[in-house]
């Protein structure tokens, strides 16, 4: 299985994402922001970082990158897409996911290991987890507070589209402790913490993030 990992100017977690893809059993394919095709990939990951220096708003410029026009079209046809941290912000700016990621409630950049609860395990990116399973993966962001209007929040909760929540104290002020969500179809997932930094105990706080990358392989070979 071929999974594309997009690099924008300012992206810094693309290599870790590619490493996680390989650890999960798939082939990592590098995609550049100016690419005119998706190189026949089966899924796409938008990794973390500071695309285009986070100018205007986080992810606001990346949304108009040539490769994103292709990602938007492919996602509309059902291709699995995972946005991590800055990638989550890009997905919201692209309207592939609702809501927005705003400044953390304490206005400070966070960098710590964070426990989250996996809520929805029915997406192609989360099926390796049990509903209610708690994992520890890194969280590092300055604009990680998920916000949306009350109607959107009710839809996300009512339709089971929250895929993960923070455990314990709210680290960044996200509504309902939301750490990640999916679209109505279930193929597009945005997650603020970083599973790609937790695929083995040697380099991360746990190996519990690997499930995101084994899930997609299992989903695509069924």
N, CA and C atoms as a LAMMPS dump frame, in Angstrom:
ITEM: TIMESTEP
0
ITEM: NUMBER OF ATOMS
666
ITEM: BOX BOUNDS ff ff ff
-5.0000000000000000e+02 5.0000000000000000e+02
-5.0000000000000000e+02 5.0000000000000000e+02
-5.0000000000000000e+02 5.0000000000000000e+02
ITEM: ATOMS id mol type element x y z
1 1 1 N 0.835 -1.191 0
2 1 2 C 0 0 0
3 1 3 C 0.871 1.242 0
4 2 1 N 0.507 2.241 -0.797
5 2 2 C 1.272 3.474 -0.937
6 2 3 C 0.551 4.622 -0.23
7 3 1 N 1.246 5.227 0.709
8 3 2 C 0.676 6.344 1.462
9 3 3 C 1.524 7.584 1.206
10 4 1 N 0.899 8.621 0.668
11 4 2 C 1.599 9.858 0.386
12 4 3 C 1.742 10.718 1.628
13 5 1 N 2.912 11.301 1.809
14 5 2 C 3.177 12.225 2.914
15 5 3 C 3.54 13.571 2.303
16 6 1 N 2.711 14.573 2.526
17 6 2 C 2.87 15.872 1.876
18 6 3 C 3.866 16.747 2.641
19 7 1 N 4.744 17.395 1.904
20 7 2 C 5.66 18.375 2.486
21 7 3 C 5.331 19.75 1.933
22 8 1 N 4.987 20.671 2.826
23 8 2 C 4.82 22.082 2.484
24 8 3 C 6.078 22.823 2.947
25 9 1 N 6.355 24.017 2.431
26 9 2 C 7.416 24.823 3.022
27 9 3 C 7.107 25.071 4.503
28 10 1 N 7.993 24.664 5.378
29 10 2 C 7.764 24.813 6.817
30 10 3 C 7.311 23.547 7.509
31 11 1 N 6.965 22.508 6.753
32 11 2 C 6.646 21.22 7.354
33 11 3 C 7.889 20.658 8.03
34 12 1 N 7.724 20.062 9.225
35 12 2 C 8.897 19.505 9.888
36 12 3 C 8.703 18.08 10.399
37 13 1 N 7.499 17.532 10.285
38 13 2 C 7.257 16.18 10.783
39 13 3 C 7.024 15.176 9.662
40 14 1 N 7.387 15.549 8.432
41 14 2 C 7.15 14.652 7.31
42 14 3 C 8.012 13.395 7.375
43 15 1 N 9.253 13.53 7.83
44 15 2 C 10.113 12.347 7.91
45 15 3 C 9.625 11.384 8.993
46 16 1 N 9.186 11.918 10.111
47 16 2 C 8.653 11.051 11.152
48 16 3 C 7.376 10.359 10.683
49 17 1 N 6.543 11.091 9.94
50 17 2 C 5.32 10.491 9.41
51 17 3 C 5.65 9.372 8.426
52 18 1 N 6.645 9.605 7.561
53 18 2 C 7.053 8.578 6.606
54 18 3 C 7.612 7.359 7.33
55 19 1 N 8.374 7.592 8.366
56 19 2 C 8.922 6.486 9.165
57 19 3 C 7.794 5.68 9.797
58 20 1 N 6.772 6.365 10.285
59 20 2 C 5.636 5.68 10.895
60 20 3 C 4.861 4.865 9.865
61 21 1 N 4.729 5.409 8.664
62 21 2 C 4.052 4.672 7.585
63 21 3 C 4.769 3.357 7.32
64 22 1 N 6.081 3.408 7.22
65 22 2 C 6.866 2.2 6.962
66 22 3 C 6.753 1.225 8.13
67 23 1 N 6.803 1.748 9.353
68 23 2 C 6.669 0.894 10.527
69 23 3 C 5.31 0.208 10.566
70 24 1 N 4.302 0.868 9.998
71 24 2 C 2.96 0.29 9.953
72 24 3 C 2.773 -0.715 8.836
73 25 1 N 3.781 -0.871 7.982
74 25 2 C 3.726 -1.888 6.945
75 25 3 C 3.425 -1.396 5.548
76 26 1 N 3.386 -0.073 5.355
77 26 2 C 3.077 0.486 4.033
78 26 3 C 4.3 1.169 3.437
79 27 1 N 4.177 1.575 2.182
80 27 2 C 5.236 2.31 1.499
81 27 3 C 4.949 3.805 1.603
82 28 1 N 5.934 4.564 2.04
83 28 2 C 5.788 6.014 2.146
84 28 3 C 6.199 6.669 0.831
85 29 1 N 5.345 7.547 0.316
86 29 2 C 5.605 8.245 -0.942
87 29 3 C 5.639 9.747 -0.662
88 30 1 N 6.741 10.392 -0.992
89 30 2 C 6.874 11.827 -0.751
90 30 3 C 6.052 12.615 -1.763
91 31 1 N 5.248 13.545 -1.256
92 31 2 C 4.473 14.447 -2.104
93 31 3 C 4.881 15.879 -1.767
94 32 1 N 5.21 16.658 -2.768
95 32 2 C 5.617 18.054 -2.603
96 32 3 C 4.4 18.946 -2.791
97 33 1 N 4.39 20.08 -2.118
98 33 2 C 3.225 20.968 -2.153
99 33 3 C 2.855 21.425 -3.554
100 34 1 N 3.832 21.464 -4.458
101 34 2 C 3.581 21.931 -5.821
102 34 3 C 3.353 20.799 -6.806
103 35 1 N 3.263 19.555 -6.318
104 35 2 C 3.058 18.418 -7.219
105 35 3 C 1.735 18.535 -7.967
106 36 1 N 1.759 18.068 -9.207
107 36 2 C 0.558 18.116 -10.047
108 36 3 C -0.174 16.781 -10.079
109 37 1 N 0.342 15.794 -9.338
110 37 2 C -0.37 14.515 -9.235
111 37 3 C -0.049 13.876 -7.899
112 38 1 N -0.847 12.883 -7.517
113 38 2 C -0.687 12.216 -6.224
114 38 3 C 0.114 10.924 -6.325
115 39 1 N 0.711 10.656 -7.477
116 39 2 C 1.63 9.534 -7.657
117 39 3 C 0.997 8.181 -7.325
118 40 1 N -0.272 8.056 -7.627
119 40 2 C -0.997 6.787 -7.46
120 40 3 C -0.991 6.274 -6.025
121 41 1 N -1.052 7.178 -5.052
122 41 2 C -1.101 6.746 -3.651
123 41 3 C -2.504 6.277 -3.292
124 42 1 N -2.586 5.487 -2.244
125 42 2 C -3.867 4.963 -1.771
126 42 3 C -4.454 5.797 -0.639
127 43 1 N -3.618 6.587 0.013
128 43 2 C -4.041 7.432 1.122
129 43 3 C -3.031 8.561 1.254
130 44 1 N -3.39 9.595 2.008
131 44 2 C -2.526 10.769 2.155
132 44 3 C -2.454 11.181 3.623
133 45 1 N -1.25 11.574 4.044
134 45 2 C -1.054 12.154 5.368
135 45 3 C -0.544 13.575 5.209
136 46 1 N -1.168 14.501 5.905
137 46 2 C -0.7 15.882 6.012
138 46 3 C -0.04 16.012 7.38
139 47 1 N 1.292 16.077 7.439
140 47 2 C 1.984 16.038 8.728
141 47 3 C 2.043 17.399 9.411
142 48 1 N 2.635 17.392 10.589
143 48 2 C 2.718 18.603 11.386
144 48 3 C 3.863 19.511 10.99
145 49 1 N 3.869 20.705 11.549
146 49 2 C 4.9 21.694 11.282
147 49 3 C 4.319 23.093 11.265
148 50 1 N 4.914 23.93 10.484
149 50 2 C 4.502 25.335 10.399
150 50 3 C 4.447 25.72 8.916
151 51 1 N 3.505 25.126 8.195
152 51 2 C 3.451 25.327 6.754
153 51 3 C 3.325 26.807 6.402
154 52 1 N 4.206 27.225 5.472
155 52 2 C 4.257 28.628 5.044
156 52 3 C 4.406 29.58 6.233
157 53 1 N 5.097 29.102 7.274
158 53 2 C 5.357 29.944 8.434
159 53 3 C 4.133 30.284 9.254
160 54 1 N 3.022 29.569 9.03
161 54 2 C 1.758 29.859 9.729
162 54 3 C 1.286 31.29 9.493
163 55 1 N 1.681 31.869 8.346
164 55 2 C 1.225 33.219 8.03
165 55 3 C -0.286 33.227 7.772
166 56 1 N -0.914 34.368 7.973
167 56 2 C -2.36 34.575 7.886
168 56 3 C -3.049 33.795 9.003
169 57 1 N -3.212 32.502 8.804
170 57 2 C -3.686 31.57 9.832
171 57 3 C -2.993 30.24 9.569
172 58 1 N -2.897 29.43 10.598
173 58 2 C -2.256 28.125 10.407
174 58 3 C -2.996 27.33 9.344
175 59 1 N -2.303 26.933 8.287
176 59 2 C -2.894 26.13 7.228
177 59 3 C -3.618 26.912 6.159
178 60 1 N -3.76 28.233 6.332
179 60 2 C -4.57 29.03 5.407
180 60 3 C -3.952 29.118 4.016
181 61 1 N -2.62 29.17 3.933
182 61 2 C -1.976 29.245 2.632
183 61 3 C -1.85 27.855 2.022
184 62 1 N -1.543 26.872 2.852
185 62 2 C -1.402 25.495 2.365
186 62 3 C -2.655 25.004 1.666
187 63 1 N -3.792 25.478 2.129
188 63 2 C -5.065 25.054 1.542
189 63 3 C -5.098 25.285 0.029
190 64 1 N -4.329 26.295 -0.452
191 64 2 C -4.345 26.642 -1.875
192 64 3 C -3.167 26.034 -2.649
193 65 1 N -2.346 25.221 -1.992
194 65 2 C -1.24 24.563 -2.687
195 65 3 C -1.787 23.632 -3.768
196 66 1 N -1.105 23.509 -4.907
197 66 2 C -1.599 22.638 -5.984
198 66 3 C -1.921 21.228 -5.527
199 67 1 N -1.08 20.646 -4.685
200 67 2 C -1.333 19.274 -4.257
201 67 3 C -2.621 19.168 -3.45
202 68 1 N -2.992 20.237 -2.733
203 68 2 C -4.205 20.187 -1.918
204 68 3 C -5.465 20.154 -2.778
205 69 1 N -5.427 20.734 -3.955
206 69 2 C -6.592 20.642 -4.83
207 69 3 C -6.846 19.184 -5.19
208 70 1 N -5.765 18.433 -5.392
209 70 2 C -5.882 17.015 -5.703
210 70 3 C -6.327 16.215 -4.487
211 71 1 N -5.81 16.583 -3.321
212 71 2 C -6.199 15.892 -2.084
213 71 3 C -7.687 16.11 -1.8
214 72 1 N -8.16 17.331 -1.992
215 72 2 C -9.575 17.64 -1.762
216 72 3 C -10.457 16.809 -2.688
217 73 1 N -10.062 16.726 -3.954
218 73 2 C -10.835 15.936 -4.915
219 73 3 C -10.82 14.452 -4.544
220 74 1 N -9.65 13.943 -4.19
221 74 2 C -9.528 12.524 -3.844
222 74 3 C -10.297 12.194 -2.571
223 75 1 N -10.246 13.091 -1.592
224 75 2 C -10.993 12.869 -0.347
225 75 3 C -12.492 12.832 -0.625
226 76 1 N -12.934 13.669 -1.544
227 76 2 C -14.348 13.671 -1.907
228 76 3 C -14.798 12.378 -2.552
229 77 1 N -13.841 11.637 -3.112
230 77 2 C -14.151 10.338 -3.73
231 77 3 C -13.92 9.175 -2.774
232 78 1 N -13.514 9.502 -1.534
233 78 2 C -13.373 8.462 -0.525
234 78 3 C -11.966 8.102 -0.122
235 79 1 N -10.934 8.743 -0.702
236 79 2 C -9.566 8.423 -0.303
237 79 3 C -9.343 8.77 1.166
238 80 1 N -8.72 7.888 1.952
239 80 2 C -8.417 8.202 3.35
240 80 3 C -7.357 9.304 3.449
241 81 1 N -7.61 10.276 4.301
242 81 2 C -6.685 11.383 4.525
243 81 3 C -6.559 11.595 6.027
244 82 1 N -5.327 11.71 6.506
245 82 2 C -5.061 11.988 7.916
246 82 3 C -4.282 13.282 8.018
247 83 1 N -4.794 14.217 8.806
248 83 2 C -4.083 15.454 9.086
249 83 3 C -3.665 15.485 10.538
250 84 1 N -2.357 15.646 10.773
251 84 2 C -1.818 15.656 12.137
252 84 3 C -1.351 17.055 12.479
253 85 1 N -1.864 17.623 13.562
254 85 2 C -1.478 18.94 14.058
255 85 3 C -1.668 19.996 12.97
256 86 1 N -0.592 20.495 12.356
257 86 2 C -0.736 21.465 11.272
258 86 3 C -1.569 20.89 10.132
259 87 1 N -1.469 19.58 9.922
260 87 2 C -2.298 18.932 8.907
261 87 3 C -3.777 18.996 9.237
262 88 1 N -4.113 18.906 10.511
263 88 2 C -5.491 19.07 10.977
264 88 3 C -5.963 20.48 10.652
265 89 1 N -5.092 21.454 10.89
266 89 2 C -5.431 22.844 10.59
267 89 3 C -5.676 23.033 9.09
268 90 1 N -4.848 22.379 8.276
269 90 2 C -5.02 22.475 6.821
270 90 3 C -6.354 21.861 6.399
271 91 1 N -6.723 20.746 7.005
272 91 2 C -8.002 20.107 6.673
273 91 3 C -9.182 21.007 7.013
274 92 1 N -9.096 21.71 8.123
275 92 2 C -10.182 22.632 8.485
276 92 3 C -10.227 23.82 7.534
277 93 1 N -9.065 24.355 7.183
278 93 2 C -9.012 25.468 6.232
279 93 3 C -9.523 25.046 4.859
280 94 1 N -9.35 23.764 4.522
281 94 2 C -9.799 23.238 3.231
282 94 3 C -11.266 22.84 3.247
283 95 1 N -11.905 22.944 4.406
284 95 2 C -13.308 22.569 4.601
285 95 3 C -13.541 21.074 4.391
286 96 1 N -12.481 20.288 4.53
287 96 2 C -12.664 18.842 4.559
288 96 3 C -13.127 18.405 5.945
289 97 1 N -12.837 19.235 6.929
290 97 2 C -13.337 19.04 8.292
291 97 3 C -13.909 20.359 8.792
292 98 1 N -14.909 20.303 9.667
293 98 2 C -15.512 21.537 10.18
294 98 3 C -14.699 22.126 11.331
295 99 1 N -15.041 23.351 11.688
296 99 2 C -14.408 23.988 12.832
297 99 3 C -13.09 24.636 12.487
298 100 1 N -12.359 25.015 13.537
299 100 2 C -11.074 25.687 13.37
300 100 3 C -10.201 25.399 14.581
301 101 1 N -8.895 25.481 14.379
302 101 2 C -7.929 25.345 15.472
303 101 3 C -7.396 26.729 15.799
304 102 1 N -7.634 27.175 17.03
305 102 2 C -7.273 28.531 17.441
306 102 3 C -6.183 28.498 18.509
307 103 1 N -5.73 29.695 18.922
308 103 2 C -4.669 29.788 19.93
309 103 3 C -5.064 29.028 21.19
310 104 1 N -4.067 28.359 21.775
311 104 2 C -4.302 27.664 23.038
312 104 3 C -4.854 28.636 24.067
313 105 1 N -5.67 28.123 24.95
314 105 2 C -6.381 28.992 25.894
315 105 3 C -5.443 29.786 26.799
316 106 1 N -4.246 29.229 27.092
317 106 2 C -3.306 29.981 27.928
318 106 3 C -2.298 30.773 27.102
319 107 1 N -2.467 30.743 25.777
320 107 2 C -1.637 31.504 24.834
321 107 3 C -0.178 31.063 24.836
322 108 1 N 0.097 29.858 25.333
323 108 2 C 1.454 29.323 25.335
324 108 3 C 1.553 28.106 24.415
325 109 1 N 2.74 27.898 23.866
326 109 2 C 3.007 26.697 23.077
327 109 3 C 3.123 25.514 24.028
328 110 1 N 2.473 24.406 23.682
329 110 2 C 2.515 23.195 24.492
330 110 3 C 3.45 22.186 23.868
331 111 1 N 4.187 21.472 24.703
332 111 2 C 4.993 20.356 24.228
333 111 3 C 5.115 19.366 25.383
334 112 1 N 4.316 18.288 25.316
335 112 2 C 4.308 17.335 26.419
336 112 3 C 3.69 16.019 25.953
337 113 1 N 3.887 14.986 26.73
338 113 2 C 3.205 13.723 26.479
339 113 3 C 1.776 13.847 26.988
340 114 1 N 0.82 13.396 26.181
341 114 2 C -0.594 13.609 26.503
342 114 3 C -1.385 12.318 26.398
343 115 1 N -2.174 12.038 27.409
344 115 2 C -3.076 10.89 27.351
345 115 3 C -4.352 11.299 26.625
346 116 1 N -4.76 10.469 25.684
347 116 2 C -6.029 10.69 24.999
348 116 3 C -6.841 9.405 25.018
349 117 1 N -8.152 9.562 24.904
350 117 2 C -9.049 8.411 24.832
351 117 3 C -9.54 8.262 23.395
352 118 1 N -9.38 7.079 22.848
353 118 2 C -9.872 6.791 21.504
354 118 3 C -11.379 6.546 21.588
355 119 1 N -12.138 7.384 20.935
356 119 2 C -13.602 7.34 21.048
357 119 3 C -14.235 6.591 19.883
358 120 1 N -13.78 6.878 18.675
359 120 2 C -14.353 6.279 17.461
360 120 3 C -13.292 5.403 16.793
361 121 1 N -13.534 4.11 16.746
362 121 2 C -12.578 3.194 16.122
363 121 3 C -13.115 2.612 14.814
364 122 1 N -14.014 3.338 14.168
365 122 2 C -14.615 2.841 12.924
366 122 3 C -14.023 3.488 11.676
367 123 1 N -13.068 4.405 11.822
368 123 2 C -12.468 5.04 10.65
369 123 3 C -11.288 4.2 10.155
370 124 1 N -10.846 4.425 8.916
371 124 2 C -9.686 3.685 8.405
372 124 3 C -8.397 3.965 9.174
373 125 1 N -8.39 5.052 9.943
374 125 2 C -7.179 5.429 10.681
375 125 3 C -7.195 5 12.144
376 126 1 N -8.325 4.497 12.631
377 126 2 C -8.428 4.219 14.072
378 126 3 C -8.9 2.81 14.412
379 127 1 N -9.038 1.948 13.417
380 127 2 C -9.653 0.638 13.653
381 127 3 C -8.781 -0.307 14.475
382 128 1 N -7.5 -0.007 14.634
383 128 2 C -6.635 -0.866 15.442
384 128 3 C -6.848 -0.659 16.939
385 129 1 N -7.602 0.366 17.289
386 129 2 C -7.854 0.67 18.698
387 129 3 C -9.216 0.154 19.141
388 130 1 N -9.359 -0.017 20.437
389 130 2 C -10.657 -0.327 21.017
390 130 3 C -11.331 0.984 21.42
391 131 1 N -12.633 1.062 21.26
392 131 2 C -13.358 2.246 21.725
393 131 3 C -13.17 2.362 23.229
394 132 1 N -12.746 3.535 23.674
395 132 2 C -12.482 3.748 25.093
396 132 3 C -11.041 3.5 25.493
397 133 1 N -10.223 2.998 24.566
398 133 2 C -8.807 2.738 24.866
399 133 3 C -8.075 4.064 25.078
400 134 1 N -7.194 4.09 26.061
401 134 2 C -6.422 5.293 26.358
402 134 3 C -4.967 5.073 25.97
403 135 1 N -4.421 6.048 25.271
404 135 2 C -3.04 5.964 24.812
405 135 3 C -2.315 7.259 25.166
406 136 1 N -0.984 7.203 25.168
407 136 2 C -0.165 8.38 25.453
408 136 3 C 0.705 8.673 24.238
409 137 1 N 0.544 9.865 23.67
410 137 2 C 1.342 10.3 22.528
411 137 3 C 1.693 11.78 22.729
412 138 1 N 2.714 12.289 22.035
413 138 2 C 3.114 13.681 22.232
414 138 3 C 2.068 14.681 21.717
415 139 1 N 2.016 15.814 22.39
416 139 2 C 1.173 16.949 21.988
417 139 3 C 2.081 18.164 21.925
418 140 1 N 2.101 18.847 20.781
419 140 2 C 2.952 20.042 20.654
420 140 3 C 2.28 21.01 19.694
421 141 1 N 1.766 22.086 20.232
422 141 2 C 1.07 23.056 19.381
423 141 3 C 0.931 24.393 20.085
424 142 1 N 0.761 25.416 19.282
425 142 2 C 0.439 26.742 19.809
426 142 3 C -0.982 27.135 19.486
427 143 1 N -1.526 26.538 18.404
428 143 2 C -2.896 26.794 17.978
429 143 3 C -3.618 25.458 17.867
430 144 1 N -3.889 24.84 19.006
431 144 2 C -4.48 23.506 19.017
432 144 3 C -5.853 23.433 19.635
433 145 1 N -6.456 24.568 19.894
434 145 2 C -7.764 24.606 20.545
435 145 3 C -8.865 24.439 19.496
436 146 1 N -9.514 23.28 19.498
437 146 2 C -10.569 23.046 18.512
438 146 3 C -11.828 23.812 18.904
439 147 1 N -12.309 24.636 17.98
440 147 2 C -13.494 25.458 18.214
441 147 3 C -14.465 25.309 17.051
442 148 1 N -15.745 25.369 17.373
443 148 2 C -16.801 25.331 16.362
444 148 3 C -18.061 25.884 16.989
445 149 1 N -19.08 26.154 16.173
446 149 2 C -20.329 26.659 16.734
447 149 3 C -21.113 25.512 17.379
448 150 1 N -22.145 25.87 18.123
449 150 2 C -22.909 24.871 18.87
450 150 3 C -23.569 23.844 17.961
451 151 1 N -24.06 24.272 16.8
452 151 2 C -24.707 23.352 15.866
453 151 3 C -23.723 22.303 15.359
454 152 1 N -22.529 22.755 14.992
455 152 2 C -21.5 21.828 14.51
456 152 3 C -21.083 20.874 15.611
457 153 1 N -20.92 21.397 16.833
458 153 2 C -20.536 20.543 17.95
459 153 3 C -21.585 19.466 18.194
460 154 1 N -22.85 19.839 18.127
461 154 2 C -23.924 18.869 18.326
462 154 3 C -23.897 17.795 17.237
463 155 1 N -23.592 18.198 16.015
464 155 2 C -23.504 17.226 14.914
465 155 3 C -22.334 16.266 15.127
466 156 1 N -21.183 16.806 15.497
467 156 2 C -20.013 15.961 15.73
468 156 3 C -20.276 14.939 16.831
469 157 1 N -20.885 15.405 17.91
470 157 2 C -21.164 14.508 19.036
471 157 3 C -22.29 13.536 18.695
472 158 1 N -23.338 14.042 18.082
473 158 2 C -24.495 13.205 17.777
474 158 3 C -24.225 12.145 16.732
475 159 1 N -23.309 12.437 15.807
476 159 2 C -22.98 11.502 14.729
477 159 3 C -21.767 10.645 15.042
478 160 1 N -21.228 10.763 16.257
479 160 2 C -20.077 9.962 16.649
480 160 3 C -18.81 10.293 15.895
481 161 1 N -18.638 11.548 15.548
482 161 2 C -17.506 11.953 14.713
483 161 3 C -16.314 12.483 15.506
484 162 1 N -16.409 12.472 16.826
485 162 2 C -15.232 12.746 17.655
486 162 3 C -14.434 11.455 17.736
487 163 1 N -13.2 11.476 17.268
488 163 2 C -12.426 10.231 17.272
489 163 3 C -11.536 10.097 18.502
490 164 1 N -11.213 11.217 19.155
491 164 2 C -10.354 11.154 20.339
492 164 3 C -10.587 12.377 21.211
493 165 1 N -10.44 12.18 22.526
494 165 2 C -10.554 13.273 23.496
495 165 3 C -9.333 13.276 24.409
496 166 1 N -9.011 14.468 24.902
497 166 2 C -7.974 14.585 25.913
498 166 3 C -8.479 14.009 27.227
499 167 1 N -7.59 13.375 27.952
500 167 2 C -7.915 12.82 29.264
501 167 3 C -7.356 13.755 30.331
502 168 1 N -8.156 14.041 31.338
503 168 2 C -7.709 14.933 32.406
504 168 3 C -7.983 16.384 32.077
505 169 1 N -7.109 17.25 32.531
506 169 2 C -7.287 18.682 32.318
507 169 3 C -7.187 19.023 30.833
508 170 1 N -8.047 19.909 30.398
509 170 2 C -8.042 20.351 28.992
510 170 3 C -6.726 21.081 28.704
511 171 1 N -5.884 20.555 27.816
512 171 2 C -4.553 21.154 27.626
513 171 3 C -4.545 22.449 26.834
514 172 1 N -5.548 22.643 25.961
515 172 2 C -5.498 23.816 25.084
516 172 3 C -6.827 24.546 24.928
517 173 1 N -7.839 24.118 25.684
518 173 2 C -9.13 24.798 25.63
519 173 3 C -10.065 24.311 24.554
520 174 1 N -9.806 23.138 23.983
521 174 2 C -10.683 22.594 22.949
522 174 3 C -12.081 22.32 23.504
523 175 1 N -13.085 22.552 22.683
524 175 2 C -14.449 22.259 23.1
525 175 3 C -14.602 20.758 23.355
526 176 1 N -15.244 20.433 24.457
527 176 2 C -15.537 19.042 24.816
528 176 3 C -14.294 18.152 24.842
529 177 1 N -13.142 18.755 25.136
530 177 2 C -11.878 18 25.221
531 177 3 C -11.53 17.307 23.899
532 178 1 N -11.985 17.857 22.781
533 178 2 C -11.8 17.206 21.488
534 178 3 C -10.335 17.285 21.034
535 179 1 N -9.756 16.096 20.77
536 179 2 C -8.39 15.997 20.26
537 179 3 C -8.37 15.65 18.785
538 180 1 N -9.472 15.092 18.276
539 180 2 C -9.529 14.719 16.875
540 180 3 C -10.947 14.443 16.426
541 181 1 N -11.206 14.65 15.14
542 181 2 C -12.545 14.444 14.583
543 181 3 C -12.432 13.784 13.211
544 182 1 N -13.561 13.351 12.688
545 182 2 C -13.628 12.812 11.337
546 182 3 C -14.761 13.485 10.571
547 183 1 N -14.735 13.344 9.264
548 183 2 C -15.829 13.878 8.457
549 183 3 C -17.009 12.914 8.49
550 184 1 N -18.11 13.287 7.872
551 184 2 C -19.315 12.453 7.925
552 184 3 C -19.095 11.096 7.268
553 185 1 N -18.285 11.056 6.233
554 185 2 C -18.027 9.8 5.522
555 185 3 C -17.069 8.892 6.287
556 186 1 N -16.233 9.495 7.137
557 186 2 C -15.312 8.72 7.957
558 186 3 C -13.94 8.508 7.363
559 187 1 N -13.675 9.014 6.165
560 187 2 C -12.376 8.778 5.526
561 187 3 C -11.346 9.858 5.821
562 188 1 N -11.8 11.035 6.28
563 188 2 C -10.894 12.138 6.599
564 188 3 C -10.839 12.316 8.108
565 189 1 N -9.64 12.266 8.667
566 189 2 C -9.449 12.375 10.113
567 189 3 C -8.426 13.471 10.403
568 190 1 N -8.731 14.307 11.373
569 190 2 C -7.789 15.302 11.871
570 190 3 C -7.502 15.038 13.33
571 191 1 N -6.235 15.088 13.703
572 191 2 C -5.809 14.809 15.074
573 191 3 C -4.755 15.825 15.481
574 192 1 N -4.929 16.451 16.645
575 192 2 C -3.944 17.434 17.081
576 192 3 C -2.693 16.803 17.684
577 193 1 N -2.76 15.805 18.565
578 193 2 C -1.532 15.157 19.039
579 193 3 C -0.842 14.365 17.926
580 194 1 N 0.368 13.888 18.212
581 194 2 C 1.247 13.327 17.192
582 194 3 C 1.483 11.831 17.361
583 195 1 N 0.706 10.969 16.698
584 195 2 C 0.961 9.535 16.801
585 195 3 C 2.267 9.108 16.145
586 196 1 N 2.733 9.862 15.135
587 196 2 C 3.965 9.478 14.428
588 196 3 C 5.198 9.59 15.31
589 197 1 N 5.087 10.311 16.433
590 197 2 C 6.201 10.418 17.378
591 197 3 C 6.137 9.342 18.462
592 198 1 N 5.196 8.423 18.336
593 198 2 C 5.034 7.384 19.363
594 198 3 C 4.783 6.039 18.691
595 199 1 N 5.776 5.598 17.899
596 199 2 C 5.622 4.308 17.221
597 199 3 C 6.554 3.245 17.799
598 200 1 N 7.47 3.654 18.675
599 200 2 C 8.283 2.687 19.41
600 200 3 C 8.738 3.339 20.711
601 201 1 N 9.032 2.517 21.689
602 201 2 C 9.356 3.043 23.012
603 201 3 C 10.755 3.638 23.073
604 202 1 N 11.582 3.368 22.067
605 202 2 C 12.93 3.93 22.051
606 202 3 C 12.912 5.428 21.79
607 203 1 N 12.016 5.875 20.92
608 203 2 C 12.008 7.283 20.512
609 203 3 C 10.774 8.052 20.967
610 204 1 N 9.824 7.405 21.615
611 204 2 C 8.607 8.093 22.04
612 204 3 C 8.204 7.681 23.44
613 205 1 N 7.163 8.304 23.958
614 205 2 C 6.692 7.946 25.299
615 205 3 C 6.045 6.571 25.337
616 206 1 N 5.699 6.053 24.155
617 206 2 C 5.062 4.746 24.031
618 206 3 C 5.146 4.338 22.562
619 207 1 N 4.624 3.164 22.258
620 207 2 C 4.474 2.752 20.859
621 207 3 C 3.006 2.781 20.465
622 208 1 N 2.211 3.496 21.24
623 208 2 C 0.758 3.441 21.082
624 208 3 C 0.235 4.254 19.912
625 209 1 N 1.075 5.072 19.304
626 209 2 C 0.638 5.814 18.132
627 209 3 C 0.66 4.994 16.866
628 210 1 N 1.333 3.846 16.907
629 210 2 C 1.485 3.025 15.71
630 210 3 C 0.146 2.542 15.167
631 211 1 N -0.85 2.435 16.024
632 211 2 C -2.158 1.957 15.595
633 211 3 C -2.783 2.761 14.467
634 212 1 N -2.479 4.05 14.386
635 212 2 C -3.006 4.857 13.283
636 212 3 C -2.476 4.357 11.939
637 213 1 N -1.248 3.852 11.946
638 213 2 C -0.58 3.474 10.698
639 213 3 C -0.782 1.999 10.361
640 214 1 N -1.116 1.189 11.35
641 214 2 C -1.529 -0.185 11.06
642 214 3 C -3.003 -0.229 10.685
643 215 1 N -3.788 0.673 11.236
644 215 2 C -5.225 0.725 10.925
645 215 3 C -5.449 0.934 9.435
646 216 1 N -4.735 1.893 8.847
647 216 2 C -4.98 2.221 7.45
648 216 3 C -4.59 1.067 6.548
649 217 1 N -3.534 0.345 6.893
650 217 2 C -3.144 -0.81 6.087
651 217 3 C -4.228 -1.889 6.15
652 218 1 N -4.731 -2.146 7.338
653 218 2 C -5.783 -3.149 7.494
654 218 3 C -7.036 -2.743 6.741
655 219 1 N -7.355 -1.452 6.783
656 219 2 C -8.566 -0.97 6.124
657 219 3 C -8.476 -1.125 4.609
658 220 1 N -7.288 -0.901 4.054
659 220 2 C -7.152 -0.911 2.603
660 220 3 C -6.967 -2.298 2.015
661 221 1 N -6.561 -3.259 2.828
662 221 2 C -6.371 -4.623 2.302
663 221 3 C -7.61 -5.485 2.468
664 222 1 N -8.627 -4.958 3.156
665 222 2 C -9.864 -5.733 3.32
666 222 3 C -10.6 -5.869 1.981
